[in-house]
């Protein structure tokens, strides 16, 4: 009887540990593909001509009295993409024929 209880407790504990490990791995932030601007948005969130960011960020919202009222989504203040340049956007001059 005691052996069966210990076996059951060990199965429950191992399942709990496996579930905790899996949830921690799922919570880990996935790396974003492609160049990232310091505003944390990719180049796809920026306009081609102006470079203005079209993404949104969460900011803390306050009442007029100064009390905190949670968070709200607002437009990103980034005015120009300043991350790494894409190779396709770099222009090369033509070589002269000798």
Backbone as a chain_set.jsonl record, in Angstrom:
{"seq": "XXXXXXXXXXXXXXXXXXXXXXXXXXXXXXXXXXXXXXXXXXXXXXXXXXXXXXXXXXXXXXXXXXXXXXXXXXXXXXXXXXXXXXXXXXXXXXXXXX", "coords": {"N": [[0.824, -1.186, 0.0], [1.904, 1.291, 0.842], [3.989, 1.481, -0.975], [2.584, 1.738, -3.375], [1.368, 4.193, -2.971], [3.604, 5.871, -2.848], [4.569, 5.483, -5.43], [2.456, 6.606, -6.924], [2.573, 9.261, -5.982], [5.091, 9.979, -6.924], [4.656, 9.849, -9.68], [2.775, 11.912, -9.994], [4.319, 14.102, -9.146], [6.391, 14.04, -11.07], [4.925, 14.575, -13.396], [4.008, 17.133, -12.787], [6.44, 18.579, -12.697], [7.293, 18.215, -15.34], [5.252, 19.594, -16.705], [5.634, 22.186, -15.699], [8.189, 22.773, -16.678], [7.682, 22.715, -19.438], [5.853, 24.837, -19.697], [7.478, 26.98, -18.998], [9.279, 26.969, -21.095], [7.562, 27.613, -23.164], [6.837, 30.193, -22.525], [9.112, 31.614, -22.978], [10.549, 34.221, -24.814], [10.175, 34.31, -28.249], [12.649, 34.54, -30.761], [12.706, 37.27, -33.051], [12.463, 37.281, -36.544], [14.584, 38.764, -38.962], [15.722, 42.215, -39.489], [15.763, 44.407, -36.683], [14.512, 47.357, -35.33], [15.603, 49.859, -32.924], [13.236, 50.555, -31.602], [11.983, 48.212, -31.238], [10.402, 47.187, -33.234], [10.01, 45.514, -36.382], [11.442, 45.949, -39.703], [9.296, 45.829, -41.369], [7.23, 47.176, -40.126], [7.623, 49.817, -40.658], [7.165, 52.669, -42.76], [7.985, 52.834, -46.24], [8.824, 55.179, -47.668], [8.82, 57.421, -45.834], [9.743, 56.291, -43.457], [8.511, 56.257, -41.033], [7.235, 54.717, -38.097], [4.684, 52.309, -37.944], [3.778, 50.706, -36.004], [2.434, 49.682, -32.751], [2.668, 50.405, -29.245], [2.614, 49.533, -25.727], [1.735, 51.692, -23.154], [1.916, 53.139, -19.887], [-1.013, 54.379, -18.46], [-2.366, 57.293, -17.034], [-4.64, 58.912, -14.796], [-6.0, 62.292, -14.746], [-5.563, 63.188, -12.209], [-3.242, 61.973, -11.508], [-3.202, 59.376, -10.7], [-2.537, 55.97, -11.351], [-3.815, 54.196, -14.144], [-3.688, 51.675, -15.346], [-2.682, 50.195, -18.5], [-2.34, 51.309, -21.918], [-2.777, 51.045, -25.486], [-0.766, 52.729, -27.753], [0.355, 54.725, -30.573], [3.575, 54.082, -31.966], [6.46, 56.09, -31.295], [8.617, 56.214, -32.966], [10.426, 57.728, -35.525], [11.944, 57.114, -37.731], [13.292, 54.292, -39.379], [15.964, 52.732, -37.872], [17.466, 50.496, -37.734], [19.532, 47.658, -38.752], [20.609, 47.865, -42.168], [18.952, 46.512, -45.011], [20.22, 44.273, -47.468], [19.075, 44.424, -49.954], [18.263, 47.051, -50.117], [20.476, 48.571, -50.443], [22.311, 50.451, -52.712], [24.378, 50.058, -55.547], [27.062, 51.418, -57.417], [27.651, 51.335, -60.932], [30.258, 49.453, -62.452], [33.032, 50.736, -64.266], [33.879, 50.092, -67.642], [36.992, 48.697, -68.58]], "CA": [[0.0, 0.0, 0.0], [2.802, 2.446, 0.913], [4.736, 1.526, -2.233], [1.682, 2.256, -4.392], [1.188, 5.621, -2.708], [4.839, 6.54, -3.247], [4.612, 5.461, -6.884], [1.497, 7.6, -7.383], [3.099, 10.589, -5.667], [6.216, 10.259, -7.823], [4.077, 10.119, -10.994], [2.185, 13.25, -9.941], [5.412, 15.065, -9.067], [7.093, 14.101, -12.362], [4.033, 15.272, -14.319], [3.998, 18.546, -12.433], [7.726, 19.141, -13.116], [7.299, 18.265, -16.811], [4.359, 20.677, -17.107], [6.273, 23.457, -15.369], [9.276, 22.989, -17.646], [7.089, 23.015, -20.737], [5.274, 26.174, -19.684], [8.57, 27.95, -18.995], [9.811, 27.033, -22.451], [6.585, 28.28, -24.013], [6.829, 31.618, -22.182], [10.345, 32.243, -23.432], [10.269, 35.061, -25.973], [10.702, 33.777, -29.493], [13.406, 35.561, -31.481], [12.046, 37.763, -34.249], [13.288, 37.163, -37.738], [14.806, 40.0, -39.704], [16.293, 43.359, -38.791], [14.915, 45.001, -35.658], [14.811, 48.746, -34.991], [15.638, 50.035, -31.465], [11.892, 50.655, -31.036], [11.614, 46.796, -31.147], [9.575, 46.793, -34.364], [10.797, 45.107, -37.541], [11.428, 46.896, -40.814], [7.977, 45.759, -41.973], [6.322, 48.113, -39.46], [8.008, 51.177, -41.026], [6.836, 53.063, -44.124], [9.161, 52.829, -47.106], [9.279, 56.518, -48.048], [9.082, 58.3, -44.694], [10.42, 55.57, -42.395], [7.727, 56.364, -39.802], [6.803, 53.43, -37.568], [3.241, 52.138, -37.903], [3.479, 49.779, -34.917], [1.874, 50.215, -31.52], [3.309, 49.965, -28.005], [1.785, 49.729, -24.529], [2.248, 52.681, -22.21], [1.143, 53.302, -18.664], [-1.987, 55.463, -18.577], [-2.653, 57.938, -15.754], [-5.737, 59.87, -14.707], [-5.554, 63.679, -14.588], [-5.131, 63.37, -10.822], [-1.938, 61.353, -11.335], [-3.351, 57.973, -10.324], [-2.307, 55.045, -12.454], [-5.039, 53.575, -14.636], [-3.345, 50.546, -16.201], [-1.906, 50.444, -19.717], [-3.114, 51.529, -23.136], [-2.026, 50.928, -26.727], [-0.581, 54.004, -28.451], [1.244, 54.635, -31.727], [5.008, 54.156, -31.657], [7.017, 57.414, -31.581], [9.788, 56.086, -33.836], [10.247, 58.547, -36.73], [12.731, 56.599, -38.851], [13.896, 52.987, -39.12], [17.399, 52.914, -37.65], [18.079, 49.182, -37.558], [20.478, 47.297, -39.817], [20.104, 48.024, -43.53], [18.803, 45.301, -45.805], [21.108, 44.265, -48.625], [18.308, 44.82, -51.136], [18.063, 48.501, -50.143], [21.76, 49.217, -50.71], [22.523, 50.611, -54.149], [25.771, 50.006, -55.956], [27.315, 52.107, -58.68], [28.122, 50.409, -61.955], [31.701, 49.46, -62.709], [33.409, 51.234, -65.574], [34.56, 49.104, -68.481], [38.391, 49.136, -68.82]], "C": [[0.876, 1.261, 0.0], [3.569, 2.609, -0.39], [3.864, 2.103, -3.347], [1.444, 3.752, -4.214], [2.426, 6.405, -3.125], [4.964, 6.584, -4.767], [3.653, 6.509, -7.465], [1.979, 9.02, -7.146], [4.25, 10.946, -6.602], [5.708, 10.543, -9.238], [3.464, 11.518, -11.05], [3.285, 14.311, -9.943], [6.143, 15.175, -10.402], [6.227, 14.795, -13.41], [3.994, 16.763, -14.056], [5.285, 19.222, -12.909], [7.784, 19.246, -14.637], [6.4, 19.394, -17.312], [4.953, 22.043, -16.83], [7.383, 23.777, -16.362], [8.751, 23.357, -19.016], [6.523, 24.423, -20.769], [6.367, 27.243, -19.659], [9.178, 28.085, -20.381], [8.855, 27.774, -23.388], [6.563, 29.787, -23.757], [8.052, 32.346, -22.692], [10.064, 33.005, -24.728], [10.954, 34.472, -27.2], [11.484, 34.871, -30.21], [12.674, 35.971, -32.752], [13.002, 37.656, -35.426], [13.433, 38.527, -38.389], [15.368, 41.109, -38.847], [15.289, 43.993, -37.834], [15.426, 46.409, -35.354], [14.915, 48.868, -33.462], [14.267, 50.206, -30.825], [11.267, 49.266, -30.902], [10.663, 46.361, -32.239], [10.47, 46.444, -35.553], [10.675, 46.143, -38.658], [10.067, 46.902, -41.51], [6.963, 46.694, -41.339], [6.603, 49.56, -39.844], [7.638, 51.447, -42.481], [8.104, 53.126, -44.955], [9.701, 54.227, -47.369], [9.67, 57.356, -46.828], [9.857, 57.617, -43.581], [9.673, 55.594, -41.075], [7.214, 54.99, -39.387], [5.275, 53.393, -37.471], [2.818, 51.198, -36.781], [2.879, 50.478, -33.71], [2.616, 49.628, -30.322], [2.355, 50.206, -26.84], [2.474, 50.709, -23.595], [1.346, 52.732, -21.001], [0.245, 54.517, -18.823], [-2.311, 55.985, -17.185], [-3.899, 58.808, -15.874], [-5.161, 61.269, -14.585], [-5.045, 63.937, -13.175], [-3.764, 62.737, -10.554], [-2.009, 59.894, -10.911], [-3.188, 57.094, -11.554], [-3.608, 54.335, -12.832], [-4.721, 52.429, -15.595], [-2.538, 50.961, -17.41], [-2.84, 50.616, -20.903], [-2.193, 51.364, -24.337], [-1.977, 52.289, -27.407], [0.359, 53.783, -29.637], [2.69, 54.793, -31.29], [5.549, 55.517, -32.093], [8.207, 57.383, -32.534], [9.538, 56.828, -35.147], [10.965, 57.982, -37.95], [13.305, 55.251, -38.459], [15.399, 53.171, -38.981], [18.098, 51.595, -37.353], [19.058, 48.892, -38.678], [19.832, 47.416, -41.195], [19.997, 46.659, -44.206], [19.707, 45.389, -47.023], [20.372, 44.719, -49.875], [18.108, 46.333, -51.217], [19.361, 49.258, -50.407], [21.938, 49.292, -52.221], [24.011, 50.642, -54.441], [25.93, 50.786, -57.252], [27.891, 51.096, -59.672], [29.619, 50.568, -62.15], [31.968, 49.977, -64.115], [34.116, 50.137, -66.338], [35.992, 49.586, -68.743], [38.696, 49.324, -70.279]], "O": [[0.616, 2.194, -0.759], [3.779, 3.727, -0.861], [4.35, 2.873, -4.175], [1.332, 4.489, -5.193], [2.308, 7.49, -3.696], [5.406, 7.584, -5.331], [4.014, 7.221, -8.402], [1.816, 9.887, -8.004], [4.368, 12.096, -7.026], [6.27, 11.393, -9.93], [3.619, 12.226, -12.045], [3.189, 15.306, -10.662], [6.483, 16.279, -10.828], [6.754, 15.538, -14.238], [3.951, 17.566, -14.989], [5.234, 20.32, -13.465], [8.266, 20.244, -15.172], [6.766, 20.086, -18.262], [4.797, 22.962, -17.633], [7.504, 24.909, -16.829], [9.316, 24.22, -19.687], [6.69, 25.134, -21.76], [6.191, 28.31, -20.248], [9.551, 29.182, -20.798], [9.292, 28.479, -24.298], [6.299, 30.569, -24.671], [8.035, 33.57, -22.827], [9.413, 32.481, -25.632], [12.149, 34.177, -27.186], [11.032, 36.015, -30.263], [12.094, 35.134, -33.445], [14.199, 37.912, -35.301], [12.51, 39.341, -38.365], [15.482, 40.97, -37.629], [14.103, 44.1, -38.149], [16.621, 46.618, -35.147], [14.348, 48.03, -32.761], [14.136, 50.021, -29.615], [10.113, 49.161, -30.486], [10.151, 45.244, -32.178], [11.553, 47.008, -35.711], [9.897, 47.092, -38.558], [9.72, 47.879, -42.173], [5.933, 46.983, -41.948], [5.886, 50.456, -39.396], [7.775, 50.571, -43.335], [9.176, 53.436, -44.437], [10.911, 54.443, -47.301], [10.753, 57.94, -46.805], [10.563, 58.288, -42.827], [10.14, 55.018, -40.092], [6.807, 54.194, -40.232], [4.655, 54.334, -36.976], [1.629, 50.92, -36.621], [2.823, 51.707, -33.65], [3.123, 48.507, -30.375], [1.408, 50.984, -26.95], [3.658, 50.565, -23.288], [0.16, 52.411, -21.078], [0.695, 55.57, -19.274], [-2.509, 55.2, -16.258], [-4.172, 59.372, -16.933], [-3.963, 61.426, -14.346], [-4.196, 64.803, -12.965], [-3.189, 62.942, -9.485], [-0.974, 59.242, -10.777], [-3.642, 57.432, -12.647], [-4.39, 53.931, -11.971], [-5.442, 52.243, -16.575], [-1.8, 51.946, -17.37], [-3.973, 50.136, -20.899], [-0.977, 51.524, -24.223], [-3.009, 52.928, -27.614], [1.069, 52.779, -29.697], [2.993, 55.541, -30.36], [5.15, 56.041, -33.133], [8.748, 58.436, -32.873], [8.533, 56.576, -35.812], [10.631, 58.333, -39.082], [13.759, 55.078, -37.328], [16.04, 53.712, -39.881], [19.191, 51.578, -36.789], [19.381, 49.779, -39.468], [18.654, 47.105, -41.367], [20.831, 45.777, -44.004], [19.931, 46.478, -47.551], [20.969, 45.33, -50.761], [17.809, 46.848, -52.294], [19.335, 50.477, -50.578], [21.735, 48.303, -52.925], [24.799, 51.187, -53.668], [25.025, 50.805, -58.086], [28.539, 50.125, -59.282], [30.17, 51.662, -62.029], [31.214, 49.687, -65.044], [34.861, 49.345, -65.761], [36.195, 50.75, -69.088], [39.818, 49.686, -70.634]]}, "num_chains": 1, "name": "protein.A"}
